[in-house]
């Protein structure tokens, strides 16, 4: 493992916020994981790629993260159509690996920043696919007892951008490996409306098209830090949806999530409220997508929170809808 003292976390969170941590530990193999219960306590923080974390202060403790590649070369273990993957691997590298090896099912999750471990904690989703669709089991280490435990997909309690691993505030279980069951034939998943008309003859074409589409809506990480979608799409009951629909006939169709609830587009609400392209301090609302807050250069976490609060208050006042952040504020 690698241990750094008093180091900046700027390169460890996609917003690029320059706070410091007392100690940073990078775990590189199973022996390091076995030591995790000693290293990690309630003053520690586990980071994936930091793609959903906004730091508002220096971190007074130990930040623990995983190397992208496992030191022993066993980042991916294959058994037929099943892959068991080290939590630190970058999700997008895994998607390309699967296509290079004739395995399908992850292509719609192309270009999602973040690691495999974070992808299950968050149940990441995009373009009609979610991590939960292909995850069959998750191996964790219990930080209190050192026990290794495996949860089936069902036991992970996956929901919209959440799972059992996100439910507890104090991290007790650390995701170490994720097992995916993939397909050896490619069947394009075109369920998401925005994919209509995109090239999809091969999975690689689909991946390339989705990657290109994503980059029309999100800032390039090398130019501007961001956390992807900053807010979750709000889920409201039918009465609320119908009220808004009659007031705003131009509102995009909501997705029905169960018998009584609908998921609205937070991006549209924020856009309609007039926030697209606005800036406050060194943080802005991305001009191509109102759901994304971005770093104009050198922003602090407090500036991100100030803009997010202003947007939440305004959307609440204009539409009566409470937005909640997808990102975790620390
Ligand atoms: N819209 C606007 N103005 C905007 C942004 C969006 O009017 O500024 C409208 C769009 O025209 C569209 C609707 O809102 O009618 C929905 O937009 P889009 O299809 O781009 O998707 P989204 O709801 O904004 C979600 C996920 C993204 C994911 C895309 C594609 C959430 C919070 N966001 O965004 O996930 O990539 O769908 O599947 O669920 C992420 O979680 O970080 C993320 C990027």
Boltz pocket constraint, residues with backbone or C-beta under 6 A from the ligand:
constraints:
  - pocket:
      binder: B
      contacts: [[A, 125], [A, 126], [A, 127], [A, 128], [A, 192], [A, 194], [A, 217], [A, 227], [A, 228], [A, 229], [A, 230], [A, 231], [A, 232], [A, 233], [A, 252], [A, 264], [A, 265], [A, 266], [A, 267], [A, 268], [A, 271], [A, 276], [A, 286], [A, 288], [A, 289], [A, 290], [A, 291], [A, 326]]
      max_distance: 6.0
